[in-house]
Amino acid sequence: MNLRYLAFIVCLLLPSIAAAALRPEPPRQVISLDGQWQIVEGSMDAKPQDFSHTIPVPGLVDMAQPAFDEVGKKSDLRQAFWYRRQFKLDGPLAEVAILKLHKARYGTKVWVNGQLAGEHLPCFTPAWLDVRPYLKGEGQANELVVRVGADRDSMPQDMPTGWDFEKYLYLPGIYDSVELILTAPPRIVNVQTVPDIVGKKVRIVAEIAAGSKACDFQLKADVAEAVGGQAVGSAQSPPVRLEANAETKIELTIPIANCRLWSPDDPFLYVVKLGTGSDAARVRFGMRSFAFDRANKRAVLNGKPYYMRGTNVTCYRFFEDALRGDKPWRAEWVRRLHQKYKMMHWSSIRYCIGFPPEIWYDIADEEGFLIQDEFPIWLLSKAPENPVAEKIIPEYTEWMRERWNHPCVVIWDAQNESQTKETGKALQAVRHLDLTDRPWENGWAEPQSEKDCVESHPYLFSRGWQNQKPFRLPELATLSGEPRLQDAQKVIKVPIIINEYDWLWLNRDGTVTCLTEKVYEHILGPNSTVDQRRLVHARYVAALTEFWRGHREAAGVLHFCGLGYSRPGDKPRPEGGATSDDFTDIEKLTFEPLFEEYVSDAFHPVGLMLNFWAEEVAAGAKQQIEVYVVNDLPGTWSGEVKLSIDGQPAIAAPQSCAVDSCGRQILTFQLEFPREPGKYTLAAEIAGVDAQPVRSLRDFQVK
């Protein structure tokens, strides 16, 4: 079957049972089924009679009380987990009743009042089930039972299951919200908002479904500011006749008075309310555009060049963290996390190798982040799954329909570090569904359009782990500023995003990870202290960030990683984890202080790079020193650059410079080094946009 035709069929089938990520408006009702459920382990086939444990939904099975043994890995104790809860519906049943399970894994099967309502194998996209035939109204009790596979092996090998070489637990569960949607036809199935920032208008594409009878209606749409509710525009369709069980698309275009654009600096949101007379819903959106400029190697936000600075969130790895608890589902914690990122001068995030709960996208919209949304496929060469395009296409389709109204989502990321051709086939089949034409990124496989981008992971310090000659920082003096790519990524020349790059991870307690033990032994010797490692880590990550930003060969630099697990040596993996984030207190979201101090400077919108990498300098030597100044602000930055050694002014006069938006200036200083032997720190400094000093630091020794 032609893959694009398959995507077309999937898109036709979905509306028959599905509604988009719509917020309810009267007369539509949405009943949240989140909260305490019952749960029990068992086989795949026999429905248990005794549900002896409780569990929060959304959540994961390791949150059950009393706790289950050996969860998250294949075990003879069970094949599946069975969830149950009861609820009542007052009054007569609505004509339409759809159950939405936002995300559950691994493989979902649902019974309502003892009758099979349907199943949904995908682990990362919503299940939509028509449960109207099985429900009871008038205050009668309804029983909902959901079975999920107990481990990743419950899934077919030709479907994506979220394999990750760093994980050893694959925790199942209903890990996003569950809700019951009650309404009447003609029903609003899906809405796609298509901003036109040049014309200052929004195109609304609504999918409408009739019920068992023919109906006549008009679709009405009202746009207002999301905060405050100020009306800004409206439109109404001509009368529409829809035959029984038929579906249609209706398009409306609404001019927006005093149109205000959405951006990380001003995350301004609108809401469109739609009604058919029998059903109503609302969708939040932002007026923004996003693309890549091949010639200039830059992202373009709202028609202007934009340099992406940010981090990564590996939410599914964080699921394994010993201190995770209920944090991923606590909106206040998630908001504080994103606000902490803003304090690091990060405005872009790659939600890496998997999608977090949906509240994260709402918060990213509100706080102002550009999201590279990465589908959880990571194969390299020996992954125990082999997803094929025919199975990926329906999931990509569901994914896009769920997310396409979020202004924060600017890049569809098909996979991570894999060279399969299957993701390319799948994304080509579905990309036309997104009417805003977002760019795609396809891991280490071939990019599929000149509109797209590629990722680079220049892990310089990985050489020691690979038993090669260890990398030393002075090599940056001769290293190309153009990040390396895989051969397949070079087939079409498109902009590059560096979204992983250091290989210097430390666990939260300052111990080395299983990937970095040799790195720190080479740099500091075999008996380094926590304080020594933390200083090297902070300074080196800052220096690498400055290097990649300063050369301006990439469209963005994203640190890896802003949230993951911290896993010092433990019983399942005595060697400990491979990567880590940089928090010391995950509840309070306290970064390791040296990391926060030096790396936040390296990501400042007006940044510096001392192009000086020597570890040793002759006493009294005179040398030309270059300082790169980069400006990611929307306007020209002007200021003065000063050099100092150990806080004392260097024998080099300060220099003034002006740097255009998204530009760079290289200044040359004549510097005389100290004559006394010892250890020193060379600093370049400017006053940042907040008048606080921004520094680039290099440690050296005079002999």
N, C-alpha and C positions, 0 to 999 in steps of 0.2 A: 504493500500500500504506500502511495506517495505520502511523505511525512507531513508536508504542509496541509494536505487534504485531511490527514489524521488530526492535526491540530484544529482544523475547521470543524470536524465532526465533534471533537471534544468540546469545543466552545458552544456548539449547538446543544449538546446533551446537558451541559452543566446547568443552564438556566431552568431546565425542567424540574430540578430539585433544589436549586441553590439560589441564595441571595448573596449579594456582594457584602463587603464590610460596611454595612449601612448602620447608621444610628437611628433608633426608633423615633417616630413622631406619631401622635395619635391620628388615626385609630389603631395603628400598629402597636402591638405589645411585644416586649422582649422580656422573658422571665429568666433571670440568672439561676442556673443550677450549680453554681459554685458553692463551696462550703464543705462540710464534713460528709463524707460518703463512708460506706462499708466496703471492705475489701477482703479477699481471701485468695490463696494460691490454689492451683489445681491443674487439671489436664486441659487440653484444647477443646475437648468434646463434651465432657460432662459438666453441666451447670451445677455448681455447689448449692447445697441447701442451707449451710450454716456459714454466715459471714461474720467471722469472729474478730476482725480487726477493723479499725477506723483509719481514715486517711483524708487529708485536705485535698480538694480539687480547686484550682490547679496545683500540681505538685508532682513528686516522683515517688516510686514505691518505697524508697528508703525512709520516707516520712511517716510510714504506717506505724500505728500503735496497737498492740505490741509489735515490735520490729520483726521483720522476716530475716531469716538467715541467708547469707550468700546471694544477696540481690545484685543484679547488674551483670552477671556472668552466667554462662551455661551451667545448669545444676540439675541433678537428678531429682531435686525436691519438687520441681514444678515445670510445666510447659507454658502456663499462662497465669495471669492475674485477672480476677473477676471483680469488677466494681458494681456496687448497687446503691441506689438511693430511691426514696419515695417522695412524691409531691402531689399536690392537689390543684385542680383548676376549677375556679368558681364559675358558675353559670354555664350556659351551653358552650359547646366547642366552637371555636373559630373555624371558618371554612378552610383555612390554610394553617398547617402546623408543621414547622420544619425544625428539626433538631440540628444544631451546629456544634460540633466538637472542634474547637479551633486547632488543636494539635494533640495527637496522642501517638505513642509508639509502643510496641512494634506490631502493627496490624490491628485494626479495630473492627469488632463485630458487636452489633447492638440489638438488644431485645427490649420491647416495650410491652409490658403486661403479658409476658410470656411468649410473645410472637416476634419472630425475626423481622427487624425493621430494615436491616441492611448491613453492609460492611464497607470498609475503606482501608486499603492496605497502606497507602502512603503515610509516612511518618512526620512530614514537615509542612503539610498543607491541610486545610480544613476538610472535615467530613460533613456533608450536608445530607440529611436523611428526611424524607417525607414520612412523618410519624402520625399523621392525621387519622389513618384507618385504625390505629391501635390504641388511641387515647380514650380516656373517660373524663367527662365533664361533670358539672353539677356537684362539685365538692368531693367526688369519689377519689380514692387513693389510686395513684398510678405508680407502677414499679418500672424503673429504668435500670437495665443491666448492661454493662459494657465489659467486653473481654478484650484484653490486650496481650500480645505475645510476651513471654517472660524475658526474652533476650533477642539480640540482633539476628540470631540464627532462625528465628521464627519467620523471617522474610525470604522471598525468592532471591537468588543470587543475581538475577537480571534487573533488580530494582535498586535504587539508591537506599542505603540503610544507615549512612552516616559513619562508615568505617573511618577510623582515625588512628594512625600509628602511635599516637601518644596516649591513647585511652586504653584502660583495661577494664573499666566498668561501662556497661551500656545500660543505664538505668531506664527501665520502661515506666510507663505511666501516662495519665492524662495530664500533660504538662502545660496546658493552656486552658482557657475558660470553656465552659459548656453553657449553652443557652437555648431556650425554646422560643421560636419566633412565631407569633400568632397574628394573623391578618386575614384579609379577604381579597379576592380578585376584583378587578385587574391588579395584579401584584407587581411591585417594583422589584425586579430580580437583581439587577446590577446597574451601577452607574459609573461612568468614566468621565472625569473632568479633564478638559484639554485647554490649558491656559494659552492665551495669545497675548503676550505682554506688549507686543508692538501695537496691536489693534485695541488693547485695553479691554478685552472681552474674554469670556470663557465659553467654550463649547461644551454642552452637556449631552452625553450619549447615554440614554436610558433604555434598558431592556425590560419590556413589560410582558407579562404572561396572563392570559385569560384562565378562567377556571373551566368547569364542566359545561358552562353555558356561554353563549355569545354575549358580548357586552359593548356598550358605547361609553366613551369617556373622553376627557381632555386632560393632558398632562400639564400641570402648573408647576413652575419653578420660581423660587424667590432666593436671591443671594443677599447675604448680610455679613457684616463683620462678625467673626467668631466670638470676640470679646466685646461686649457692649450691645451687640445685636442691631447696630445701625444698618438699615436697609440700603442696598446699593444698586439693585436692579432686579428685574423679573421678566418672565416670558411665559407664554402659554401656547400649546400646540393647537392646531385645528382639531375639530372633532374626529375621533378615531373609532372605527368599527373593527372589533377583534372577534373572530369566530371562536367557537368553543375549542379549548385546549391549544389555541394558537399562541404564537409569540411574535413580537415585533420590536424593532428599535425605533426610538423617536429621538430626534436631534433638536436641541434648542441652543441658540446663541444669545448670550446675555452681556451687553456692555456693562462695565463696572466703573461707576463714577469715582473719580479721584483714586484710580487704581494704585494700590500700594504693593510693591513687590516683596516676595518672601526671600530671605537670605539668612545665612548664619548670624549676621550682624543685626538683622531685623526680621525675626521669624513671624511675620504677620500672616494671620490665617483668616480665611473666609469660610462660610458654610452655605451650602445650597440645600434648601428644603424643597422636596418634590412631593406632589400628591396626585392621585388618580381619582379621588373621591372616596374610594374604598380602602386604599392603602396610602401610607405616607412614610417618608424616610428622609434623612438628611445625611450629607456627606461633607466632611471638612476638606479643604484644599488650600493650596497656596499658589499665588501668581508668580511663577518662576519658570525659567528655561535653563536647560543645561545641555552642553555638547562638548566636543573636543575639537581643537584647531590643530590639524596635522602640521601645518606649516610652522606654527609657533610653538608646538609641543606643549600646549596648555589646555586646561579646562576652560570653558567659557560659561560663566554663570550670568544669566540675565543680560546677555549680549556683551559682557566685558570679561577680559582674562581674569582667571581666578586660580591662585596657587593653593593646592590642597595640602594642609598640614593636619596630622592627626594620629590615630592609634588604631588598634584592633581589639575587638571583644570576641573571645572564644567561649561563648556561653555554654556550649555542651561540655567543654573541658571544665568550666567552672562548676557544672553540675556535679563533678566528681570531687570537688574540693571539700575537705573535712569541715570547713567553717561556712559552707554555703547556706545551710538552713533554708529559710523561706525567702531569702533576699531577692532572688530573681522575680518574685511575684509581689513584692512590696513596692508600690509606686513611689513612695517617698524615698526609699533607698535608691531605686533606679534613677530618680530625678537628681538626687545628690551625686550619684556617680557621674552623670553627664555634666552637671555643673562643675564637678571637680576637674573634668577634662577641659572645660572652658578655661579654667585657671591655669592650665598648662599650655594655653594658646593653641589648643586643638579644636578644629571645627569640622573635621572629617573623621568618620569611623568606618572601618570594614567590619561588619558583623560576620566574623570569619568562621568558615566551615559549619554554618548552621544558623538558623533563625531563632532569635530569642522570642519570648512571649510578645503578643501583639501590643501590650501597653508600652513596650520599649519604643515602638515606632511613633506612637502618639506623643511620647515625651521628646523624642528626637525632633519631631515637627515643632513642638512648642519651644524647646531650648535652642534650636537652630543648629542642626548638624547635617552634613552631606553624607549619606550612607551608601557604601558599596555593599550591596546585599548578596552575600555569597551562598549559593546552594551547596548543601553538604555532600559534595562528591570529592574525594581525595584518594586517588588510585596509585600514583607512582607506578611501580612495576609489579608488585606482588600483593595487591589488596585482595581479600577473600570475597570480593563482589565484582560483578561485571555488568553494570547497568547499561541497557541498550536504549537507543533513541526512542523506540516505540513505547517504552515504559517511562522514559523521562518526560516526553512531551505532555502527557496529561498533568504531571506534577508542575512543570514549568507554567502550564496554562492556569492551573489553580493558584499558583504563587503570584503570577502577574495580576490576576483578577482580584486577589486579596489586597495587594499593595499599591496598585497604580494610582491611587488618589493621594498618596503620601508625598508631599513635596520633599521630604528628607531623602527619599529613595531616588538616587540619581544614576546609579549604575546597576544593571542586572549582571550579577557575577555568576557565570555558569558552573564554575568548579574551581578547585584549588590544586595547583601543581600537578595536574594530570595531563597526559598526552593522548588521551583517547579521542577518536574522531566522533564519538557518539554525541557528545555535548554540542559540538558544532552543528551536526545534523538537526538536533532538537531545537537549538535556539533559532536556527534559520527557519524552522517550521512555525515558530510562535512569535517572532519578533514583530510581525506586522500587527499583532493584536494590540500593542501599546501605541495608542494614537499620538502620544507625545514623543515617540521615537527615541527613548533613552538609549544611550550606548550600552554595549555589552562588553564583558571581559571574560575570556575563555581560558583562564589558567595558563598552563604551559603548552596548550594546543594552539592551533592556527587561529588567528583572529579572523572573523567572518565578514568584516566590513571595514571600509576606510573610516567609518564614523566611530569605530570602537577604540579601545585602549588595551594595553597588555600590562601584566604585572611583572616586576623584577624583584628577586630576592638575593641581593648581593651579600651573601654571608661570608665576609672576608675571614673572620676568625674561625670558621669551620674547618680550616685546613688541618689544625692540630688534631682535632677529633678524627679526621680522616687519615691520620698517620702521615701527613705530608709536612713539609717544612712549615713551622708555625708562622702565622702572619704577625708582623709588627707594625705599629702605627706609622713609623717613618716611611713605610712603603707607599703611603698615600701621596707622598711628594711626586711619585712617578706614575700613579694609577690614573687611568682615564676616568673622567667624570661622567662618562656615558655608561649607565648601568648595563650589565650583561643580560643577554636574553638566550633562551633556548632557540635552536635552529627553526623550529616550527613557528615561533613567534615572529620571526623576521620576514615571513612570506609577504605580509602587508606591513608597510612602515606606518605605524600609528603611535600616538603618544604613550609614554610609559609612566606607570605609577609604581614607585618603590614602596611596597607595603609590608616588607620584612627585611631586616638588614644587619643585625648586630652579632648574634651568637655569643652573647655575654651574660646570659640569664643567671640570676641568683634566686634561690628560694627566699621567701619572706623573712626567714631567720638569718639570712646572710650566708648560708651554706651554698656550695656549688651544686648545680644540677648534673645529671649523668652525661650531658653534652658539653659541659663547660669546665669540668675538673682539670683537663689537660691545658685549657686556655689559661686559667689562673695560675696553674703550676708553672707554666712557661713565663708568664709575666711577673709573678711575685715569688716564685719558689715554692717548695713543697709544704711549708709551714706558715702560710699566710693567715692573717687574722680576719675576722669579720669586718672590722673597720677598714683594713687595707683593701679588701675586695670591694666593699661598697664605694670607696672613693674611686678606685679604678673603674668600676662599672659606670658610675655617674659621669666621670670625665670622658671616658671612651665613647659611651653612647652619645653624649653631647657632641664630641668631636666628629663622629660619623654622621650625625644629623646635619651638622654644619657643612660637612664635605658634600653630601648629596644635595642639600639645598643650595649651597654656594655655586655649584657648577651649573645649575639651572637646566640640566639635560632631561629632567623628569617633570611630569605635570604635578607631582605631589610626592610627599614623603610621609609615611605613616609608620609610627613606632610599633614594635611588636614585643609585648602586648600589654594593653591597658587593663585587661581582665582575663585571667585564666585560673588554673589551679596553682597551688603551691604544695609540692609533694616531696618533702625530704624523704630519705630512705625509710621504707615501711615494709610490712610483711608481704603484700602482693608483689611489690616491685622493690627489692632491697636496694637497687641502685638509685632509687628515687625518680622524680619526674624529669622531663627533658627541658621544659620551659617554665616560665613563671611570670606573674605580674610583679609590680613594684610597690605594692602596699605593705605596710607593717601592721596595720589594723584594718581589717576588711569591713568591719561593721561601721567604724567611724570614717572609713575611707581616707586613712592617713598614709600618704606616700612616704617612702624612705626619704628623709630630709635632704640628703645630698643629691639624690635623683631629682627631686622636685626643684632644687635650687639650680642645678646646672642644666638639666634637660629642658626646663621651662624657658631658660634663656635661649637655648639652641632653637626653640620653636617660636621665638618672639616674632611677630609680624615683620618687624625690621630686624634682620638678623645679621650676625657677623661670622666670618670665618678667618681666623688667623692661618694663613697658608704657610705655616711653619711647623715642621714635624720632627725636627732633629731632637734626639734624646741627650746628645752631648754637644757642647760648644767650647771652642778654645777660649781661654781667658782673654778678655779685652778685644775679642773679634768684632769686626765691623761687617755688617751684612744688610742687604736690602731685604725688607720684609713686606710681603703683600698682605693686605687686608681686604677681603671681599665683603661688600655691604649689599644685602638683598632687601628688597622692599615688596611685601605682599599687600600693602594697603591700597585702597582704591585711588589714592592721589599721590602726588610726588612727596617724598620725605626729604627733608633737609636737616642736617645736623653736623656735629663735630665728632671725629674719631680720635681717641686718645690711646696712647700706649703707656704701659707701666710695667715695672718689674718688681715683684713683691710689694706692690702698693706704692712704690716710689716712681715718679715720672721718669720714663726712659729718656735717653738722650736722643730724642726725636720730637720734632715740633708737631702738635696736633694739626689735623687737616680737616677742612670742611668739605662736604660733598652733598650733592642732590641726586636722588635716585628715583627714577620714574616708577609708576605702578607696575608691579610684576617684573621689575628690572633689576639690574646689578651694576655696581661700580667697583672697580679694583683700584685701591690706593696703594702707593709704594712709599715705604718709610725707610730712611737710612738709620739703622739702629746700631748702637755700640753696646756690647754685652759687658757684664761685670768682669772685673779683673780678679776678684777673690774667688777661689774654688768654693763650691758648695752647690746646694740644690735651690733652684729658683722657679718662679712661675711668671711667665710672660702673659700679659692681659691686654686685649683690645677692648675698648669700652665706648658705648654711646649712651645717650639718654633716650630711653624708649618712648613710645607714644604715651605712656602713663607717667613719664618723667622719672621712672625708676631705671637704674643702670642695667644695661644689657651687656654681657661680657662673653668673650671667647678666650679660653684659657689654655696654655700649653706649659707643661712641666718640663724642665731641662736641667742638666747638670753642667757646671763649669769645672773643667779640669785643668 
